[in-house]
Each structure stands twice: as structure tokens, then as C-alpha cells.
Amino acid sequence: MLERNGHGGDLATAVELFGVPVREILDFSANINPLGPPPGLKDILQEEWAGLVHYPDPESRELRRAISQKYNIDPASILVGNGAAEVIDLIVRGFKPGKVAVVDPAFLEYAEAALKAGAEILSVPASAEDGFAIPEEALLAACKEADLLFIGQPNNPTGQWLHRDAVVRLADTAVTHNTILVLDEAFIDFFEDERELSFIREAAYSRHVIVIRSMTKFYGIPGLRLGYAVAHPDNISFIRKLQVPWSVNHLAQKAGVFALKQNEYEMRTKRLIAVERAWLEEELKRIGCLPFPGKANFILVRTGATGPDASDLQLTLGKEGILIRGCTGFAGLDTRYFRIAVRTCMENERLIAALRGALCNRQEAEGTDWTSR
């Protein structure tokens, strides 16, 4: 099983399973910017090499100032962490919720962090019949019952999100019922209307809303690990006390400062994702798969009712050096579901050709024309 460690992008496991050299792997299992790191970042890291003889700034002051300038928020409202996963863990350990509500299916780290902290999980299921739309009314009810509520904006793996007016209603409910609303905006950077949808500025002065952002996905630097939280300064100060000293290394901090200034790179990325996602959705339909709608840099896909399941496709494509994310580890998703990242034109064409070949071979072997169903 490729997801033996609970996430996509596990190239070491892929090499063990499929025997394909790392340099020949095309990874659709991790939702990373297909353009790679911003141009010029390598030079910055080389320039900062000498800084490795010193401890990194434990408060990430330069990076926090860069974030505050980009989004016009108080640096005291920002906590930089070793990826969004550390931030999630700090929030749960800091607030010690008795009950944590999550939308299912959702990023596995929410429930895992809550369970490690001894919290009870309150599941708010989204249904395939509704395209996995985030159920606002059920969330409002959960917000009244839970101590802490996680919502992916957009949700991973479904790609769905709540519109701003719905988030405002949830935030108001959180205030009334003394709930902490955590909005995970790890993939919102890929949205062309990010500034209108993000709740980052409101979170900077709210005692009941926390926004989580990831810099590893959009800026193509998962190997450096970088993310941050935005919340009221009192809440930031509170959870910072739980953070391991020097958890964010020197090169990661410098990479973040540089990346936030790359406006042209950001625009190119958003245009690429919008165009390539639309193409992928149409091609997936042509070969008999069902892509679920969204705007993120990934697509949740369901195979045909009588065709091969996702594990079969993962094995077949893996032998060709192409990785897709099986979704059976997500609550509410069975063996028919897989997730793919949106990558460059040539890479997406290679994926579709491989999927088409895998589906046609299975169809010929079984003597059925299930792709037309």
C-alpha cells in the first residue's frame, strides 16, 4: 500500500513497491506546485548556506514580518511552524478540546492530532450525492457542540470549500458557543480569488478563529517544511509556548521570505492550475471516471461502477512510474476513489494516457464496455 504512512508523496515507499528509480517517478499523489520552487530560490539558499553555523531565529521574525506585510496583519498574530502539521498539533495540544468536529472525508491530521490529545471526534459527513459539498447546517450544529472545529478551505481530498458568508455565520456561532474555529487554508493560494475567500485578516484579531496556511504546497518546498497560523495575538502567544525551540530551520525561514515576494510566479501558478484542472476534468470524464468539482490543485476521482478500483489503477500506474493517491484511508471513501494533483500540460497528458491504457486493458480482459456506463 503506497499510503502506508498516511499521506501521498512517499517516494521511498514507491521505490520499494514498484522498483522505479526516484528520478523517473511522476508524482500525482502529492498536491505540490508543478512549477517547482520559485526561480531564484536555489541561489538564495546557497547564499544563506553560511548561516547554518548559527541557530535559526526561534521566533522567525523576518518571515513573520514578510507575512504581515503581504496580508496587512499584525506580526504578533502569526506563528510560523515546521509545516502546517506542526501548527495543527500545537493548536490541539494548546486548547485541549474535549470534542473536536471534523468534516468527513478530510485531511487525516485533524482527527489524528485530536485523538493523540485524548479528544472525542465528532464527524460531520459530506456525501458523494451532493458532490461532497461541505454541509453548512450540520457544521453550525457541530459548532455548538464541539470545543474545536476543523474545516479545510478548500477541504482535502474533496476540493470543496465554504463561501465567505457561510464562514462568517460559523465564526459568529463559534463566538456565541465559545468554540475555536480552525480554517485550514493550506491550498487556498491556488485559488485565483484567494484574497476574497481567505479569512486570514479576520483571524488576526479574533479569539475564536484560527487560520492555518501552508507554504510548502504553493511554493513547491515540501522538503523544507513551512507553514503558519494566524490568530489573535493572545492565542498565538499561548500556543507558541508549546512549540519546540528552533523547529523552523534557517533555510526554510529564508525561503519563505523570498517566496512571498514572487508575484509573477504566483500569477503563473494560478493560471496554470485553472487551465489544467479544467482540461483534466474533461479528459477524466471521457475515459469513464467521475471527477468531483472544485478549484484546488487536486481532484478527487471515482472510478466506474464495474471497472478496476483505485488500488488496481495505482498498482498499474505505479509500475509505469506514475503515482496516484488511493483514498480508502479517508472516512467515507471506498476503493473506487483516488486523488490526483494538477500538474503541467505534458505531465497531465501522460497521466490521462496511462489511465486510459489501464482502463482499456481491463475492459478488454473482462470483455465489458464499462467506460460508457
N, C-alpha and C positions, 0 to 999 in steps of 0.2 A: 504494500500500500504506500503510495507516494506521500500521503499526508500523515505518515506515522508520527510526526512531531506536531501535528495540529495546524499546520499552515502550508501555504504554497511557497514556491521559490526555494525548495530544498534540493539544491543541485547535487549535493553529496549523496543523498538517498537516490536520486535519479540515476547517477552514475552506477551505483550498486545494483539497482534494479534492471537497468536497460543496457548497461555496458557501453554507453555513448560517452565520448570524451566531453568534458565541460565546454571546451571551446566550440563544439559542434551542436550544443543544445540551444534550441529556440524556446524561450520560457514564456508561455502564456498563462502560467499558474500563479504568477505574482503580478500585482497591479502597479507596475512601475512605469514612469515616463519612458516611452520608447525612444525618445531622442537622446537618452542618457543624460549624464550630468551637464550643466551649462558649460558652453565653450569658455575656456579660460580658467576653469576651476583647477585643473591639474597644475597650472602654473602657480596659482595661489597656494596650493598645498605644498608645492616644492619650496616656495618662498618661506613658508611657515615651518619648514622642517626643523630649523634650528630651535624653534620654540618647544620642541619635545623634551628638552633638558629641564624644563620648568613644569611645575604643576599647572594644570589649567585653572582658569578663573572659576572658583566654586560657585559664583553667582551668575556666571555667563552675562556679565554686564554689557559688553559691547553688542552681543546678539540681542539681548532684551531691548536695548536702545534702538537697534535696527528694526525690530518687530514693532515697537511702539511708534516709530516714525512712519512705517508703511501703513499701519492701520489707525493711526491717531488715537492711541490709548496710552495710559499711564504705565511706565516700565514696572512699577510696583504691582501691577495687575498680571504680570507674566511670570510663569515658572517654566524654565527650559529643562527638558528631561532627555534621557537616553532612549529616544523613540517614544511614540505615543503609548506603548505598552507600559513603560515605567510610570508615566503620568496616570494611567488608569489605575495601576496598583497603588500609587500614592493617595489618590482620591478615596479609594475604598478603605484603605487602612486608616486614613485620617479621619473620615467621618463615621467609621464603624457602624454602617447601617444594619438594622435587624432584618430588613426586607429590601431586596433590590429588584426592580422591574426591568425587563428587557423585552424588546420586540423579537419574536422568533419567526424566521431564522435571522441570526445576527452574528456579528464578529464574536468569536468564541471567547476572547479575553474578558469580556464583560462578566459573563457568568463564572468563568474560572477564577477571576480575581475576587469576586463576591464570595464564592464557596470557600476559597482559601481563608477569607476573613471571617468565616462562620455565619454568613448571611443566608437567609432563605431567598430562593429565586421565585419571582412572580412572572410567569410567562404571559406575554401579550402576543398571541399568534396572528400572523398575517397569512392570508390564504392565496393559493395559486389562482383560484377563480376570480379574484379581484386584482390579479397581476402583482400580488404581494404589496399592494398599497398599504402604507402604514396606517393602522386603524386609529384615527384620532379619538373617537369617543371612548374606546377601550383604554387608550392611554390616559385620558382625563380621569377615568375611574381608577386606574392603577396609580396615578399621581397622588390621589387622595389616600391611598392605602400604603404605598411604599415609602421608605425613607430616602431612597435614591433611585433615579430613573435614567437609564441609558438609552439614547436614541442616536443612530447613525444618520448623519446628514451629509451625503446620502448613506443609506443603510448598505452594509456589506453582508451577504453577497447579492442582494436583490437589486441594488441601484436605485431604490425608491427614496423619496425624501418628503418632508413636510414643508408646505408653503409657509411663508413668514407669518401670516395671520394665525395659522394653527399653532406655531411655536409661541407666539405672544399669548394665546389662550392657555397653553401649557405652563408658560412661565408665571402667569397670574395665578393659576391653580397651585403651583409649587409654593408661591409666597403664602397663599391662604392656608395651606396644609403643612407648611414647614418642611417641604421636600426639596432635595437637591436634584435639579435637572441637569444632566450632563449631555451636551450635544457634541458628538464626535464628528468633526468636520475634516477628517483625515483626507477625504477625496474631493472636497468642495472646490479646491483650487482648479480642478479640471473643468468646472462649470464656467461657461462664458459670462454668466450673470452672477458670479461669485459674490461680488460686493453687495448686491441687492439681497441675496439669500442668507449670507452669513450673519450670525448673531454675536459676532466677536466684540463689537463695540458695546452692546448692551451687557454682555457678560462681565466686562471690565469694571462695572460698578454695582453688579447685582450680587446679593448674598445668597441667592438661590439658584443661580445659573452658572455653569462652568462650560467653557468651550475648549475642546481638545483639537489641536492641529498637528499634523504630521508634515515634516519637511522631507522625509525620505522618499515618499512616493512621487510627488510632483517634481522634485529636483533630481530624481534618479540617483540617490545616495543611500540606499538601504544598508550598505556595508558600514556606513559611518554612524548610523543610529541617531536620529534627531527629531524631537517633537517638543511641543509646549502646551501649557494650559493657560487660559485667560479667565480670570475671576476677580472678585472683589479683593483688594489688597490684604484684608484681614484673612480671607480664606487661603490666599496664596502663601502668606507668612505661616499660616497654621500647618499646611501640608509640606512646606519646604523643610520643616524641622525633621520630617521623616526621611528625607532624601539622603542617600549615601553620599558622602563627600566626593567631589570630583567625578560624578557619574557621567558628565558630558566632557569628552576629551577636547584637547586644544584644537585639533584639526577639524573636528565636527563643528565647533563654535565658529571658526574662521570660514568654513564652507557655508554655514548658514548666513553669515553676514554678507558674503559675496553673492550668494544665490538670490537673496531678497532684492538685489539691485538689477536683476536681469529681466527687464521689462519686455524686450523683444522676444527673448526665449519663452517667456510666459505666454505671450500672444500666439506665437507659433505653435506651442503645445496645445492650447485650447482650440485653435482652428483645426489642427491635425486630428484631435480626438473627436471633434464634432463630425468631420467629414468621414473619417474611417469607421466610426461607430455606426453611422447610418448605412454605409456600404456593407459592413459585416452583418447587420441585422437582416438586410435584404437577401444576402447570399445564404445565410443560415436557413432562412425560410425556404429558399429554392432547393436546398438539399434535404428538406424534410424535418428540420429541427424547429423548435419554438424558442426564439429569443424573447426575454421579458423586457419591456420598455424601461428606459432610464436615460440619464445624461452623463453618467460616470464613465471612467476609463476602463470599465469592465462590464461584462454582460453575463447574466445568468441564463443558462440554456437548458431546455428539456428535450430529450430525445423522443423519437416517435414511440407510440404505444407498443408496437410489436417489434421494434428494431433493437439493435445492440444497446446495452446500458452504458453508463458513463465509464464504468471500470473497464469494460471491453475496449472502448474507444481510447481510454487513457493508456492501456497496455499497447494497443496497436500503434498509436501515435508516438508513444514513448520510444519504441524501437526505432522510429524514424528520427528521434532526437527532438520531438515536439512535446512539450509538457502542457497539460490542461489540469485544472483543479477539480477533482471529484468533490462532491458536496454532501456525501452521506453523513459527515460529521456535524452538519448543521441541523438543528432541530426543525422538523417538518419537511425535510428534503430527503428523497429516497435515491435509489441507484440510477434513476433516469436523469438526474440533474448534474450539470457541470458548469464551471465558470471559466471564462476566458478574459484575458486582458485585451485591450485595444492597442495594437501596435502599428508599425509603419505599413504603408501600402504593400510593399513586396512581402513582408512577413505575414500580413493578413491573407494575402493571396495564397501563400504557401500553406497556411493553416486550412483554409477552405478546400484547397485541392486535396490535402491529406484526409480531411474529414469526408469529403466526397468519395475518395477512394475506399476508405474504411467502410462506409455505409454501402457502397455498391458491391464490394466484395462479400459483405454479409448477406446482402439481398440475393446475390447470385447463388451463394451457398445454400440458402434456405428456400430459394425458388419463389420468393414473395416480393411484391412490389409495395413495401410498406411506406416508402418515402412519399407516395402520392396520397397517403391517407391523412 
